[in-house]
C-alpha cells in the first residue's frame, strides 16, 4: 500500500487508520480493498484500525506472491 492509497480515506483517527464509526471511511476502504463494509468492521475489531494491518488480515490466504503468478502462467 503506497502513500497515495493512504490519502484516499482521511478520517478523524489519522490518514493511515480506519475509523469504523465513519460511514464514509468504511465505504471508501471497503471499495479500495474490494470487500464489504461489514468485513472492514470485523477486521478492525480483530486487528485494530491500522489500514495496513486490516489489509493484510483481509488478504489472508487469498494473497499471492509473484512466484505463485509465474508458476500459474507456466
SULKA-V484152 format. One record per residue. RES is the residue in one small letter. OMEGA is omega in radians with two decimals (none if undefined). NEAR is the number of other ideal C-beta (glycine too) atoms within 8 Angstrom. Layout:
{{RES;OMEGA;NEAR} {RES;OMEGA;NEAR}}
This chain:
{{x;-3.12;6} {x;-3.14;5} {x;3.13;5} {x;3.11;6} {x;-3.09;9} {x;-3.07;11} {x;-3.11;8} {x;-3.09;7} {x;3.10;13} {x;3.09;4} {x;-3.03;12} {x;-3.08;4} {x;-3.14;7} {x;-3.04;5} {x;-3.10;8} {x;3.14;7} {x;-3.13;10} {x;3.12;15} {x;-3.07;11} {x;3.06;11} {x;-3.12;3} {x;3.10;9} {x;-3.14;6} {x;3.13;8} {x;3.12;12} {x;3.14;14} {x;-3.11;9} {x;-3.12;10} {x;3.10;13} {x;3.11;13} {x;-3.10;7} {x;-3.08;9} {x;3.09;10} {x;3.10;5} {x;3.11;7} {x;3.08;6} {x;3.09;9} {x;3.10;6} {x;3.08;10} {x;3.13;17} {x;-3.13;10} {x;-3.14;8} {x;3.11;11} {x;3.10;12} {x;-3.10;6} {x;-3.01;6} {x;-3.12;9} {x;-2.99;6} {x;3.07;10} {x;-3.05;10} {x;-3.14;14} {x;3.12;8} {x;3.12;9} {x;3.14;17} {x;3.13;10} {x;3.12;8} {x;-3.10;10} {x;-3.14;11} {x;3.10;7} {x;-3.10;6} {x;3.10;3} {x;-3.11;5} {x;3.09;6} {x;3.07;5} {x;3.08;6} {x;3.10;5} {x;3.10;6} {x;-3.13;8} {x;-3.14;9} {x;3.13;8} {x;-3.13;7} {x;-3.11;6} {x;-3.10;5} {x;none;4}}
